[in-house]
Amino acid sequence: MKPSTAVLHAVRGKNNPTGAIAVPIFQSATFVHPGAGESTGYDYSRSGNPTREHAEKLVAALEHGSGALAFPSGMAATTLMMELFKPGDHIIATDDLYGGSIRLFDNVSIKNGLRTSYVDTSNIGAIETALTADTKLIFLESPTNPMMKVCDIAAIATLAHNHNIIVAVDNTFLTPYLCNPLDLGADIVIHSGTKYLAGHNDTLAGLLVVKDGDILERLRFLHKTTGAVLSPFDAYLLIRGIKTLTLRVDRSQDNALELAKWLSTQSKIRKVYYTGLETHPGYELSRKQARGFGAMLSFSTDSADTAKAMLNKVKIIQYAESLGGVESLLTYPMLQTHADIPEEIRVARGIDDCLLRMSVGIEDIGDLKDDLLNAMR
Ligand SMILES: Cc1ncc(COP(=O)(O)O)c(C=O)c1O
């Protein structure tokens, strides 16, 4: 089944005797036992809920995983994954990472005895240098956030598995439509389902998708034990959003490529970071390991004043955190997604007062260009 069919038909509800096309919202905390020691398969919604299960099976199918677990946010998913590790374990993470993941590693995981080294994971030699006998996880984003660096997932997975290290990839930006990290050798895929999967800026959700059955069972136990489970209504919204994933991503991606090329010609824009530009250092690798480039781009303006003026003056595009919804959003990583990173580290990574990140939506491309042009004047 191809992705545009799978988003609709990969999973058929088995709990739906009415034939309703839409997946029912099983808004029930608990389930009746048919008899002593008997179960319908559902006992209590923390351990299993039919609507959530449908969402989990759907994302597992799209990511080619053996199973998935759904959480109330992407950060809840990453937080639970960190419970696989024990004090003394070492983590290698990409140095250009979503700020919330850095906040988790540096403030919470560290308290649990986990050490994180941040390296440029687009350079496999840098990963090799950072390996220690205690390294248990390599945590990747591809492309990275917000500088859009691309790392070679298959090569990193080979290196990691030679050392019994788990590879987790945050696939939020590309979605399972454009890239399947598990097929490239990764062990765990993370999604902020809040973004492209749900797709309408109207719900928070998170997912872990796993290849190996043992890891899945360990995570399933942790999921029901710690209790950060996606609600039935949000699971329904996630399923509904996924139905149009491929259409939305196609349209946003077309807009993003056109905007990236156009922005590159504007006098007030110094540099555009978009993996779909042939001049991008990760262009060839992206073509090899993904079926598209996605709809996230960043750009540096000629001054901080231009960046701030753009944020203040856009009318259709909205100045807001988050990404992956149908509406185009402009983000100031320095003040929003990456505000907690110490200034000298942030600036050294290119996240300065001239950098803006754009999540390109599905609006008319002419309107988006006009909006940016007016905001740059
Ligand atoms: C790449 C990426 N991963 C994870 C997250 C966290 O997801 P959530 O906001 O759903 O907790 C975000 C949020 O912006 C993100 O951009």
The ligand as an SDF file (V2000), in Angstrom:
LIG
                    3D

 16 16  0  0  0  0  0  0  0  0999 V2000
   11.3330   18.4630   16.1440 C   0  0  0  0  0  0  0  0  0  0  0  0
   10.4820   18.4800   17.3830 C   0  0  0  0  0  0  0  0  0  0  0  0
   10.4680   17.4030   18.1780 N   0  0  0  0  0  0  0  0  0  0  0  0
    9.7270   17.3580   19.2930 C   0  0  0  0  0  0  0  0  0  0  0  0
    8.9570   18.4340   19.6910 C   0  0  0  0  0  0  0  0  0  0  0  0
    8.1400   18.3560   20.9390 C   0  0  0  0  0  0  0  0  0  0  0  0
    6.8200   18.0900   20.6390 O   0  0  0  0  0  0  0  0  0  0  0  0
    5.5630   18.5980   21.5030 P   0  0  0  0  0  0  0  0  0  0  0  0
    5.5260   20.0920   21.3940 O   0  0  0  0  0  0  0  0  0  0  0  0
    4.4070   17.9060   20.8720 O   0  0  0  0  0  0  0  0  0  0  0  0
    5.8160   18.1660   22.9050 O   0  0  0  0  0  0  0  0  0  0  0  0
    8.9320   19.5770   18.9040 C   0  0  0  0  0  0  0  0  0  0  0  0
    8.1140   20.7230   19.2940 C   0  0  0  0  0  0  0  0  0  0  0  0
    8.1990   21.8040   18.7430 O   0  0  0  0  0  0  0  0  0  0  0  0
    9.7240   19.6030   17.7190 C   0  0  0  0  0  0  0  0  0  0  0  0
    9.7560   20.6860   16.9300 O   0  0  0  0  0  0  0  0  0  0  0  0
  1  2  1  0
  2  3  1  0
  2 15  2  0
  3  4  2  0
  4  5  1  0
  5  6  1  0
  5 12  2  0
  6  7  1  0
  7  8  1  0
  8  9  2  0
  8 10  1  0
  8 11  1  0
 12 13  1  0
 12 15  1  0
 13 14  2  0
 15 16  1  0
M  END
$$$$
